């Protein structure tokens, strides 16, 4: 991927009723593929006068309000009652998960306007924000800013300095603006590490076993040899919760091919008869929510498309790596 030259920041977007069902096996925050799709749709909607090319996208979540029942371990989505059908019967209810969000979106961009005057960059950022205000984000509606918050929610187009020292200073100032909040990054390395650990005890363990292990709360027991008041030896059992290395979540990261690519129009009931067709299934990995102040560089935050057509992989990638264990 090319170097990152400029960042377009759309701060504190209020999104209502976004899709909370991110894949057939996960729910919660919308899939990153929805935000990458937003980036591509936004680029197509830009007027010719706005010479901006979008390359990557990152997200910081400031507020998350899932529309679910509260209380107890079992939760259910708040569903809408559909109108009756043409025969007067009650229409079937299709379960749809919804969530209200407050997001900051960060795009890696390039173009002539990125090197223009500050006034030109501010005008371009505002024009992009106006377009996004009329779009859907993960199926949700973009709502107007709350009263009194518009001053700190101004979009910005920021060219990054060529000097590494000045670029680091720029990014540090941006990170402070994104607090409080949490940024979603990819942790393929944790999945590979956990798989290696499990295979030491269970050689037949698979990546799915490691993914499920990282996706749940694990209670483990430890047997401790001790003695009672009379000096007689006996064993005590202590149960503890194994703490994961940070706020780890299961996430979908794209799609894997299940079939060869079919010629356009050869598959019945496909949406587009002019585009090649391929059956796919969801790909999964683990992500981590981290505080923005832990990001060292823009590449840590940003996601991009990293397809391998020969292997049948249509997936997203993120270049975050850390040498420290985040508590």
SERO-4910 file (N, C-alpha, C, O; in steps of 0.05 Angstrom, whole numbers):
BEGIN
 pado doro    nc1    nc2    nc3   cac1   cac2   cac3    cc1    cc2    cc3    oc1    oc2    oc3
  Unk    A     17    -24      0      0      0      0     17     25      0     39     25     11
  Unk    A      8     46    -13     23     71    -14     24     84     14      9     78     32
  Unk    A     43    103     17     46    118     41     21    135     45      7    143     26
  Unk    A     16    142     70     -7    159     77      2    188     76     20    196     91
  Unk    A    -11    204     59     -3    232     56    -21    252     70    -12    272     80
  Unk    A    -47    245     72    -66    264     84    -88    248     98    -94    225     90
  Unk    A   -100    260    119   -122    248    133   -147    266    132   -145    290    136
  Unk    A   -169    254    126   -195    268    126   -210    258    151   -217    234    152
  Unk    A   -216    275    170   -228    268    195   -257    279    196   -262    303    193
  Unk    A   -276    260    200   -304    268    204   -311    261    233   -317    238    239
  Unk    A   -310    280    251   -312    274    279   -341    272    290   -359    287    281
  Unk    A   -345    254    309   -370    252    325   -395    252    308   -413    269    311
  Unk    A   -396    233    289   -420    229    273   -441    213    290   -434    192    300
  Unk    A   -465    223    292   -486    209    306   -501    192    286   -513    202    267
  Unk    A   -501    166    291   -514    147    272   -536    132    287   -532    121    309
  Unk    A   -560    133    276   -583    120    288   -592     96    273   -594     96    249
  Unk    A   -596     74    288   -606     49    277   -587     36    257   -596     28    235
  Unk    A   -562     36    263   -543     21    246   -547     -9    250   -558    -18    270
  Unk    A   -536    -24    232   -540    -53    233   -521    -65    254   -497    -63    252
  Unk    A   -533    -79    274   -517    -91    295   -511   -120    290   -496   -132    306
  Unk    A   -522   -132    269   -516   -160    262   -494   -159    241   -499   -155    218
  Unk    A   -469   -162    250   -446   -158    232   -439   -182    215   -425   -179    195
  Unk    A   -449   -205    222   -444   -229    206   -462   -252    216   -477   -248    235
  Unk    A   -462   -275    202   -479   -297    212   -472   -307    240   -488   -321    253
  Unk    A   -448   -300    251   -439   -310    277   -433   -289    297   -426   -295    320
  Unk    A   -435   -264    290   -428   -242    309   -449   -220    308   -462   -216    288
  Unk    A   -450   -206    330   -468   -183    332   -454   -162    349   -435   -168    364
  Unk    A   -463   -137    347   -451   -115    363   -444    -92    345   -462    -81    332
  Unk    A   -419    -85    343   -410    -63    326   -412    -72    297   -406    -95    291
  Unk    A   -420    -53    279   -421    -61    251   -395    -71    240   -373    -63    250
  Unk    A   -396    -87    219   -371    -98    207   -356    -76    194   -367    -57    183
  Unk    A   -329    -78    194   -312    -59    181   -317    -58    151   -312    -38    138
  Unk    A   -327    -80    140   -334    -80    111   -355    -60    105   -357    -49     82
  Unk    A   -373    -54    124   -394    -34    120   -381     -6    118   -390     10    102
  Unk    A   -360     -1    133   -347     25    132   -330     28    108   -327     50     97
  Unk    A   -317      6     99   -302      7     74   -322     11     51   -315     25     32
  Unk    A   -345     -2     52   -366      3     32   -375     32     31   -379     43     10
  Unk    A   -378     44     55   -384     72     57   -363     89     43   -369    108     28
  Unk    A   -337     82     47   -315     97     35   -317     96      4   -313    116     -9
  Unk    A   -322     72     -7   -324     70    -36   -349     85    -47   -347     98    -67
  Unk    A   -371     82    -33   -396     97    -41   -392    127    -40   -401    141    -57
  Unk    A   -378    136    -19   -373    165    -16   -355    175    -39   -360    197    -49
  Unk    A   -335    160    -46   -317    168    -68   -333    171    -94   -327    189   -110
  Unk    A   -352    154    -99   -368    155   -123   -387    179   -123   -394    189   -145
  Unk    A   -395    188   -100   -413    211    -98   -400    238   -100   -413    258   -103
  Unk    A   -373    239    -98   -360    265    -98   -362    278   -125   -360    265   -145
  Unk    A   -367    304   -126   -367    318   -151   -339    319   -164   -319    315   -150
  Unk    A   -338    324   -189   -312    325   -203   -294    346   -192   -270    343   -192
  Unk    A   -306    368   -182   -290    390   -171   -274    382   -146   -254    395   -140
  Unk    A   -283    361   -132   -269    352   -109   -250    329   -117   -258    306   -119
  Unk    A   -225    336   -121   -205    316   -130   -194    302   -105   -172    309    -96
  Unk    A   -209    283    -95   -201    268    -71   -203    238    -77   -223    228    -86
  Unk    A   -181    223    -71   -181    194    -74   -179    181    -47   -160    187    -32
  Unk    A   -198    164    -41   -198    150    -15   -183    124    -16   -185    109    -35
  Unk    A   -167    119      5   -150     95      5   -155     77     29   -157     52     25
  Unk    A   -159     88     53   -163     72     77   -183     86     95   -190    109     91
  Unk    A   -193     71    114   -213     82    133   -208     70    161   -202     46    164
  Unk    A   -211     87    181   -209     78    209   -233     89    224   -246    108    215
  Unk    A   -238     77    247   -262     85    263   -255     87    292   -240     70    303
  Unk    A   -265    107    305   -264    110    335   -293    112    344   -308    129    335
  Unk    A   -301     94    362   -328     94    373   -329    109    400   -314    102    418
  Unk    A   -346    129    401   -349    145    426   -373    137    442   -374    141    466
  Unk    A   -393    125    429   -418    118    443   -430     94    429   -431     93    404
  Unk    A   -441     75    444   -453     51    433   -477     44    449   -476     40    474
  Unk    A   -500     44    436   -526     39    450   -541     18    434   -557     25    417
  Unk    A   -537     -8    440   -551    -29    426   -580    -29    434   -587    -26    458
  Unk    A   -598    -32    415   -626    -32    419   -635    -61    427   -647    -75    411
  Unk    A   -630    -68    452   -636    -94    462   -649    -92    489   -648    -71    502
  Unk    A   -663   -113    497   -674   -114    524   -652   -116    545   -631   -127    540
  Unk    A   -657   -104    568   -637   -103    589   -644   -122    612   -668   -129    616
  Unk    A   -624   -131    626   -628   -149    649   -624   -178    643   -634   -188    623
  Unk    A   -609   -191    660   -605   -220    656   -583   -225    636   -571   -207    624
  Unk    A   -578   -251    631   -557   -259    613   -567   -261    584   -552   -257    565
  Unk    A   -593   -266    580   -605   -268    554   -616   -241    545   -632   -229    560
  Unk    A   -609   -232    522   -619   -207    511   -633   -212    484   -626   -231    470
  Unk    A   -651   -195    478   -666   -197    452   -666   -169    439   -668   -149    453
  Unk    A   -665   -169    413   -666   -143    398   -694   -131    400   -714   -146    401
  Unk    A   -695   -105    400   -721    -91    397   -728    -92    368   -714    -81    351
  Unk    A   -751   -105    362   -759   -109    334   -783    -91    328   -798    -84    345
  Unk    A   -785    -83    302   -807    -67    293   -830    -85    284   -826   -108    275
  Unk    A   -854    -75    288   -877    -91    279   -883    -83    250   -890    -60    244
  Unk    A   -881   -103    232   -885    -97    203   -915    -94    197   -931   -106    211
  Unk    A   -921    -79    176   -950    -76    168   -961   -103    159   -946   -121    151
  Unk    A   -987   -106    160  -1000   -130    150   -996   -133    120   -992   -113    106
  Unk    A   -996   -158    111   -992   -163     82  -1018   -158     67  -1039   -150     78
  Unk    A  -1017   -164     41  -1040   -158     23  -1065   -174     30  -1087   -167     23
  Unk    A  -1061   -197     43  -1084   -214     50  -1095   -206     78  -1115   -218     86
  Unk    A  -1083   -187     91  -1092   -179    117  -1080   -194    141  -1087   -188    164
  Unk    A  -1062   -213    135  -1049   -228    156  -1025   -213    166  -1014   -195    153
  Unk    A  -1016   -220    190   -992   -208    202   -968   -217    187   -963   -241    183
  Unk    A   -952   -198    178   -928   -205    163   -907   -217    181   -906   -212    205
  Unk    A   -890   -234    169   -869   -247    184   -849   -226    194   -844   -206    181
  Unk    A   -839   -231    218   -820   -213    230   -791   -223    223   -784   -245    229
  Unk    A   -777   -206    209   -749   -211    203   -732   -198    224   -732   -173    228
  Unk    A   -716   -214    239   -701   -203    261   -679   -185    251   -662   -193    235
  Unk    A   -679   -160    260   -659   -140    252   -648   -127    277   -663   -116    293
  Unk    A   -622   -129    281   -609   -116    304   -602    -88    297   -592    -82    275
  Unk    A   -607    -70    316   -601    -41    311   -585    -30    335   -586    -40    357
  Unk    A   -569    -10    328   -552      3    349   -549     32    342   -547     40    319
  Unk    A   -550     49    362   -544     78    359   -514     82    365   -504     71    385
  Unk    A   -501     97    349   -472    101    351   -464    130    350   -479    146    339
  Unk    A   -441    136    361   -427    161    356   -399    154    348   -384    143    363
  Unk    A   -392    162    323   -367    153    311   -350    176    301   -361    197    294
  Unk    A   -324    172    301   -306    189    286   -294    172    264   -282    151    270
  Unk    A   -297    181    240   -286    167    217   -261    181    207   -261    206    204
  Unk    A   -240    166    202   -215    177    192   -208    163    166   -206    139    165
  Unk    A   -205    179    145   -198    168    119   -170    176    111   -162    199    115
  Unk    A   -155    158     99   -130    165     86   -137    173     57   -148    157     42
  Unk    A   -130    197     50   -137    208     24   -113    220     10    -92    224     22
  Unk    A   -116    224    -16    -97    239    -32   -111    255    -53   -134    248    -60
  Unk    A    -98    275    -64   -110    291    -85    -99    320    -84    -85    327    -65
  Unk    A   -104    335   -105    -93    362   -106   -103    380    -84    -88    397    -74
  Unk    A   -128    377    -76   -139    394    -55   -124    390    -28   -125    408    -12
  Unk    A   -112    367    -24    -98    362      1    -74    380      4    -64    384     26
  Unk    A    -64    391    -18    -40    408    -17    -48    438    -21    -30    454    -25
  Unk    A    -73    444    -20    -82    471    -24    -81    487      1    -70    478     21
  Unk    A    -93    510      1    -94    528     24   -112    516     46   -127    498     41
  Unk    A   -109    528     70   -125    518     92   -155    523     87   -171    506     94
  Unk    A   -161    545     74   -189    551     68   -200    530     48   -223    521     50
  Unk    A   -184    523     28   -193    503      8   -197    476     21   -216    461     15
  Unk    A   -179    469     39   -181    443     52   -206    442     71   -220    422     72
  Unk    A   -211    464     85   -234    465    102   -260    463     86   -279    449     94
  Unk    A   -260    476     63   -284    475     46   -289    447     35   -311    438     34
  Unk    A   -267    434     28   -269    406     17   -279    387     39   -296    370     34
  Unk    A   -268    390     63   -276    373     85   -306    377     92   -320    358     97
  Unk    A   -315    402     92   -343    407     97   -361    396     75   -383    386     80
  Unk    A   -352    398     50   -367    387     28   -370    357     30   -392    346     26
  Unk    A   -349    343     38   -351    314     42   -369    308     65   -385    289     63
  Unk    A   -367    323     87   -385    318    110   -414    322    103   -431    308    112
  Unk    A   -420    342     86   -448    347     77   -458    323     61   -482    316     63
  Unk    A   -441    311     45   -449    288     29   -454    264     48   -474    250     44
  Unk    A   -437    260     67   -440    237     86   -466    241    102   -478    221    109
  Unk    A   -473    266    107   -498    271    123   -523    260    109   -543    255    122
  Unk    A   -521    256     83   -544    246     68   -541    217     61   -558    206     46
  Unk    A   -521    203     72   -516    175     66   -523    157     89   -530    167    111
  Unk    A   -522    132     85   -526    112    106   -499    102    115   -481     97     98
  Unk    A   -495     98    141   -471     86    152   -479     60    165   -493     60    185
  Unk    A   -471     38    153   -478     11    162   -509      8    164   -519     -4    183
  Unk    A   -523     20    146   -552     19    146   -565     39    164   -590     41    164
  Unk    A   -550     55    179   -561     74    198   -562    102    186   -547    109    167
  Unk    A   -579    119    197   -582    146    188   -564    165    204   -560    162    228
  Unk    A   -551    184    189   -534    204    202   -551    226    212   -566    239    197
  Unk    A   -549    232    238   -566    252    251   -550    278    254   -526    277    256
  Unk    A   -564    300    256   -551    326    260   -537    327    287   -544    313    306
  Unk    A   -516    344    289   -502    347    314   -520    359    336   -539    374    330
  Unk    A   -515    351    361   -531    362    383   -524    391    387   -502    401    380
  Unk    A   -542    406    399   -538    434    404   -514    439    422   -511    426    443
  Unk    A   -496    457    414   -473    464    430   -449    447    424   -427    452    435
  Unk    A   -451    427    406   -428    410    400   -417    414    372   -397    401    365
  Unk    A   -429    431    357   -420    435    329   -391    446    328   -377    440    309
  Unk    A   -383    462    348   -357    475    347   -334    454    348   -313    459    336
  Unk    A   -339    432    363   -317    412    366   -321    389    346   -307    369    349
  Unk    A   -340    391    328   -345    370    309   -341    379    281   -355    370    262
  Unk    A   -322    396    277   -317    406    250   -299    386    235   -278    378    245
  Unk    A   -307    378    210   -290    360    194   -264    375    187   -263    399    185
  Unk    A   -243    359    182   -217    371    176   -202    353    156   -203    329    157
  Unk    A   -189    367    137   -171    353    118   -143    362    125   -135    385    122
  Unk    A   -127    342    134   -101    349    146    -78    336    130    -76    311    130
  Unk    A    -62    351    116    -38    340    103    -17    333    123    -11    350    141
  Unk    A     -6    310    121     15    301    140     42    311    131     49    310    107
  Unk    A     58    320    150     84    331    144    103    309    134    100    286    143
  Unk    A    123    316    118    142    296    108    162    289    130    174    267    129
  Unk    A    166    306    149    184    301    171    172    281    190    149    285    199
  Unk    A    186    260    197    175    240    216    169    252    243    149    245    255
  Unk    A    186    270    252    182    282    278    157    299    279    141    298    297
  Unk    A    153    316    258    129    333    257    104    316    252     83    322    262
  Unk    A    107    295    236     84    277    231     74    264    257     50    263    262
  Unk    A     93    255    273     86    244    299     72    264    317     53    257    331
  Unk    A     82    289    316     69    310    333     41    315    323     22    320    339
  Unk    A     37    315    296     10    319    285     -9    297    295    -32    303    303
  Unk    A      0    272    293    -17    250    301    -23    250    330    -45    242    338
  Unk    A     -4    258    347    -10    260    376    -32    280    381    -49    276    399
  Unk    A    -32    303    367    -53    323    371    -80    311    363   -100    316    376
  Unk    A    -80    296    341   -105    284    332   -115    263    352   -139    261    357
  Unk    A    -97    247    363   -105    227    382   -119    239    406   -139    227    417
  Unk    A   -110    261    415   -123    274    438   -152    283    432   -169    282    449
  Unk    A   -156    291    407   -183    299    399   -203    275    399   -227    279    402
  Unk    A   -192    251    396   -210    228    394   -216    216    421   -230    195    422
  Unk    A   -207    227    442   -213    218    469   -238    232    479   -242    255    472
  Unk    A   -255    219    496   -255    190    501   -267    174    479   -285    184    465
  Unk    A   -257    151    475   -267    133    454   -249    109    451   -229    106    465
  Unk    A   -257     91    433   -241     66    429   -239     61    399   -258     64    384
  Unk    A   -215     54    390   -209     49    362   -208     18    358   -197      4    374
  Unk    A   -219      9    335   -219    -19    329   -195    -26    311   -192    -14    290
  Unk    A   -179    -45    320   -156    -54    305   -156    -84    302   -171    -98    317
  Unk    A   -141    -95    283   -141   -123    277   -119   -137    293    -97   -126    296
  Unk    A   -125   -161    304   -105   -176    320   -104   -205    310   -109   -223    325
  Unk    A    -97   -208    284    -91   -235    274    -69   -249    290    -70   -273    293
  Unk    A    -50   -233    300    -28   -245    315    -37   -258    341    -26   -279    348
  Unk    A    -57   -247    354    -67   -260    379    -81   -286    372    -79   -306    388
  Unk    A    -95   -288    349   -108   -312    341    -87   -334    335    -91   -357    344
  Unk    A    -66   -327    321    -45   -346    315    -30   -355    340    -23   -378    343
  Unk    A    -26   -336    359    -13   -343    384    -30   -362    401    -19   -382    411
  Unk    A    -55   -357    403    -73   -374    418    -75   -402    406    -76   -422    420
  Unk    A    -76   -404    380    -77   -430    366    -52   -446    372    -53   -470    377
  Unk    A    -28   -432    372     -3   -446    378     -4   -457    407      6   -479    412
  Unk    A    -14   -441    425    -15   -449    453    -34   -473    457    -28   -492    472
  Unk    A    -57   -473    444    -76   -495    446    -65   -520    434    -70   -542    445
  Unk    A    -50   -518    412    -40   -542    399    -18   -556    415    -12   -579    409
  Unk    A     -7   -542    434     13   -555    451      0   -576    469     12   -597    475
  Unk    A    -25   -572    477    -40   -591    493    -59   -608    476    -64   -631    482
  Unk    A    -69   -596    454    -87   -610    436    -77   -606    408    -84   -586    395
  Unk    A    -62   -625    398    -51   -623    371    -73   -620    349    -67   -609    328
  Unk    A    -97   -629    355   -118   -628    335   -134   -602    336   -154   -599    322
  Unk    A   -126   -583    353   -140   -557    355   -139   -542    329   -118   -543    315
  Unk    A   -160   -528    322   -162   -513    297   -163   -483    303   -166   -475    326
  Unk    A   -162   -468    281   -165   -439    284   -192   -432    295   -195   -412    309
  Unk    A   -213   -448    288   -240   -443    299   -240   -446    329   -252   -430    343
  Unk    A   -226   -466    340   -224   -470    369   -211   -446    382   -220   -436    403
  Unk    A   -190   -436    370   -176   -413    381   -193   -388    380   -194   -372    398
  Unk    A   -208   -385    358   -226   -362    355   -248   -362    376   -255   -342    388
  Unk    A   -260   -385    380   -281   -388    400   -270   -383    428   -283   -372    445
  Unk    A   -246   -393    433   -233   -390    459   -229   -360    466   -233   -351    488
  Unk    A   -220   -345    446   -216   -316    450   -242   -300    451   -242   -277    459
  Unk    A   -264   -312    442   -289   -298    439   -307   -301    464   -328   -289    465
  Unk    A   -298   -317    483   -316   -322    506   -301   -317    532   -277   -311    532
  Unk    A   -316   -318    554   -304   -315    581   -298   -343    591   -316   -360    594
  Unk    A   -272   -349    596   -264   -376    604   -259   -378    634   -242   -363    645
  Unk    A   -273   -396    647   -268   -402    675   -250   -426    677   -255   -447    665
  Unk    A   -228   -423    692   -209   -445    695   -205   -451    725   -206   -433    742
  Unk    A   -201   -477    731   -196   -485    758   -167   -492    763   -153   -502    744
  Unk    A   -157   -488    787   -130   -495    794   -131   -511    820   -143   -502    840
  Unk    A   -117   -533    820   -116   -550    844    -91   -543    860    -68   -544    850
  Unk    A    -95   -535    885    -73   -527    903    -71   -546    926    -90   -551    941
  Unk    A    -47   -557    929    -42   -576    952    -37   -560    977    -20   -541    978
  Unk    A    -52   -566    998    -49   -552   1024    -55   -572   1047    -58   -596   1042
  Unk    A    -55   -561   1071    -60   -578   1094    -82   -565   1111    -86   -541   1110
  Unk    A    -97   -582   1125   -118   -571   1142   -106   -564   1170    -82   -565   1174
  Unk    A   -124   -557   1189   -114   -549   1215   -100   -571   1230    -83   -566   1247
  Unk    A   -107   -595   1223    -94   -618   1236    -69   -627   1223    -57   -647   1231
  Unk    A    -60   -613   1202    -36   -621   1188    -40   -642   1167    -20   -652   1157
  Unk    A    -64   -649   1161    -70   -669   1141    -70   -657   1113    -83   -636   1109
  Unk    A    -55   -668   1094    -55   -657   1067    -81   -661   1052    -94   -682   1055
  Unk    A    -89   -641   1037   -112   -644   1020   -110   -623    997    -93   -604    999
  Unk    A   -127   -626    978   -126   -607    955   -150   -588    956   -172   -595    963
  Unk    A   -144   -563    949   -165   -543    946   -168   -535    917   -148   -532    902
  Unk    A   -192   -530    908   -198   -522    881   -205   -493    880   -223   -484    894
  Unk    A   -191   -477    864   -196   -449    861   -204   -444    832   -190   -452    813
  Unk    A   -226   -430    828   -236   -423    802   -229   -393    796   -233   -376    813
  Unk    A   -218   -389    772   -211   -362    764   -220   -357    735   -223   -376    720
  Unk    A   -223   -332    728   -229   -325    701   -203   -318    686   -188   -300    696
  Unk    A   -198   -331    664   -174   -324    649   -178   -298    634   -196   -295    618
  Unk    A   -161   -279    641   -163   -252    630   -150   -251    602   -127   -257    600
  Unk    A   -165   -242    582   -153   -239    555   -134   -215    555   -136   -198    572
  Unk    A   -116   -214    535    -97   -192    534   -110   -167    522   -103   -159    499
  Unk    A   -128   -155    536   -142   -131    525   -171   -136    519   -182   -158    525
  Unk    A   -184   -117    507   -212   -118    500   -214   -132    473   -214   -118    452
  Unk    A   -215   -159    473   -215   -175    449   -243   -181    440   -260   -188    457
  Unk    A   -249   -179    414   -276   -184    404   -273   -200    378   -255   -196    362
  Unk    A   -292   -218    373   -293   -232    347   -305   -214    326   -325   -200    331
  Unk    A   -293   -213    302   -302   -195    281   -301   -209    254   -283   -227    250
  Unk    A   -319   -202    236   -316   -212    208   -297   -193    193   -297   -169    197
  Unk    A   -280   -204    176   -261   -188    162   -263   -191    131   -245   -181    117
  Unk    A   -284   -204    122   -286   -206     92   -300   -232     85   -316   -243    100
  Unk    A   -292   -243     61   -305   -266     51   -285   -285     38   -265   -276     27
  Unk    A   -291   -311     39   -275   -331     26   -291   -346      5   -315   -351      9
  Unk    A   -279   -352    -18   -293   -364    -40   -301   -393    -34   -286   -408    -23
  Unk    A   -326   -400    -42   -335   -428    -40   -337   -441    -68   -342   -465    -69
  Unk    A   -334   -425    -89   -337   -436   -116   -319   -421   -135   -306   -402   -127
  Unk    A   -318   -430   -159   -304   -416   -180   -320   -391   -187   -343   -387   -179
  Unk    A   -308   -374   -203   -321   -349   -212   -337   -356   -237   -327   -367   -256
  Unk    A   -363   -348   -237   -381   -354   -259   -383   -329   -277   -381   -306   -267
  Unk    A   -387   -334   -302   -390   -312   -321   -415   -295   -315   -435   -306   -304
  Unk    A   -415   -269   -321   -439   -253   -316   -464   -264   -329   -464   -272   -352
  Unk    A   -486   -264   -314   -511   -273   -324   -516   -302   -324   -538   -311   -332
  Unk    A   -497   -319   -315   -500   -348   -316   -512   -359   -290   -520   -382   -290
  Unk    A   -514   -343   -269   -525   -352   -244   -553   -340   -241   -555   -315   -241
  Unk    A   -573   -356   -237   -600   -346   -235   -604   -329   -210   -592   -336   -189
  Unk    A   -620   -308   -212   -628   -291   -190   -605   -275   -178   -607   -265   -156
  Unk    A   -583   -273   -192   -561   -255   -182   -569   -226   -186   -584   -220   -204
  Unk    A   -559   -209   -169   -567   -181   -169   -558   -166   -194   -573   -150   -206
  Unk    A   -534   -172   -203   -521   -158   -225   -514   -178   -247   -497   -195   -243
  Unk    A   -527   -175   -270   -521   -194   -292   -498   -185   -309   -492   -198   -329
  Unk    A   -484   -164   -302   -461   -155   -317   -435   -158   -302   -414   -151   -312
  Unk    A   -436   -170   -278   -412   -174   -262   -408   -204   -256   -427   -218   -251
  Unk    A   -383   -214   -258   -378   -242   -251   -388   -248   -223   -388   -231   -205
  Unk    A   -396   -273   -219   -409   -282   -194   -393   -304   -181   -381   -321   -195
  Unk    A   -392   -303   -154   -378   -324   -139   -392   -328   -113   -399   -309    -99
  Unk    A   -396   -353   -105   -407   -359    -79   -385   -357    -58   -362   -367    -62
  Unk    A   -391   -344    -35   -371   -339    -14   -384   -344     13   -408   -346     16
  Unk    A   -366   -345     33   -375   -347     61   -358   -327     77   -337   -318     68
  Unk    A   -368   -320    101   -354   -300    117   -328   -310    128   -325   -334    135
  Unk    A   -308   -292    130   -283   -297    143   -282   -283    170   -294   -261    173
  Unk    A   -270   -296    189   -270   -285    216   -242   -283    227   -224   -298    220
  Unk    A   -238   -263    245   -213   -261    260   -220   -248    286   -244   -248    294
  Unk    A   -201   -237    301   -206   -223    325   -196   -194    323   -176   -189    310
  Unk    A   -211   -176    335   -203   -148    336   -199   -140    364   -205   -155    383
  Unk    A   -189   -116    368   -184   -106    395   -192    -76    395   -185    -60    378
  Unk    A   -208    -69    416   -215    -41    421   -193    -29    439   -188    -39    461
  Unk    A   -180     -9    429   -159      4    445   -164     34    446   -177     46    428
  Unk    A   -154     47    466   -156     76    469   -139     89    447   -117     80    441
  Unk    A   -148    110    434   -133    123    413   -105    132    421    -87    134    404
  Unk    A   -101    137    447    -74    147    455    -53    125    452    -29    130    454
  Unk    A    -62    100    448    -43     78    445    -35     74    416    -17     58    410
  Unk    A    -47     89    397    -39     87    369    -13    103    365    -11    125    374
  Unk    A      6     90    352     32    103    347     34    118    321     49    136    318
  Unk    A     18    109    301     19    120    274     -8    117    260    -24    100    269
  Unk    A    -13    132    239    -39    129    226    -45    101    216    -68     92    216
  Unk    A    -24     86    207    -28     59    197    -39     41    218    -53     21    211
  Unk    A    -35     46    243    -46     29    264    -76     29    265    -89     10    272
  Unk    A    -88     52    257   -117     55    258   -131     47    233   -154     37    234
  Unk    A   -119     51    210   -133     49    184   -135     21    173   -116      5    176
  Unk    A   -158     16    161   -163    -10    148   -164     -6    118   -170     15    108
  Unk    A   -157    -28    103   -157    -26     74   -162    -54     62   -161    -74     76
  Unk    A   -169    -54     37   -176    -79     23   -150    -94     15   -131    -81      4
  Unk    A   -148   -119     21   -125   -136     15   -134   -162      4   -132   -183     17
  Unk    A   -143   -162    -21   -154   -186    -34   -132   -204    -45   -111   -194    -54
  Unk    A   -137   -229    -45   -120   -249    -58   -138   -265    -76   -150   -286    -68
  Unk    A   -141   -257   -101   -161   -269   -119   -153   -298   -125   -171   -315   -129
  Unk    A   -128   -304   -128   -119   -332   -134   -127   -351   -111   -135   -373   -117
  Unk    A   -125   -341    -86   -133   -358    -64   -163   -355    -57   -173   -369    -39
  Unk    A   -177   -338    -71   -205   -335    -66   -211   -320    -40   -232   -325    -28
  Unk    A   -194   -302    -32   -197   -286     -8   -204   -258    -14   -190   -244    -29
  Unk    A   -226   -248     -3   -235   -220     -6   -237   -209     23   -257   -212     36
  Unk    A   -215   -198     33   -213   -191     61   -202   -164     65   -191   -151     47
  Unk    A   -206   -154     90   -195   -129     99   -170   -133    116   -167   -154    129
  Unk    A   -153   -113    116   -128   -115    131   -124    -90    147   -133    -68    140
  Unk    A   -110    -93    169   -102    -70    186    -74    -75    196    -67    -98    203
  Unk    A    -57    -55    196    -29    -58    202    -21    -54    231      2    -49    237
  Unk    A    -41    -56    249    -34    -51    277    -19    -75    288    -27    -98    284
  Unk    A      3    -69    302     18    -90    317     27    -77    342     34    -53    342
  Unk    A     29    -91    364     38    -80    390     56   -100    403     52   -124    401
  Unk    A     76    -90    417     95   -107    432     88   -107    462    100   -121    477
  Unk    A     68    -91    469     60    -89    498     34   -103    502     16   -102    484
  Unk    A     30   -115    525      4   -127    532    -13   -105    543     -6    -91    563
  Unk    A    -36   -101    531    -55    -80    539    -74    -91    560    -89   -110    554
  Unk    A    -74    -80    583    -91    -89    605   -119    -78    602   -137    -84    618
***
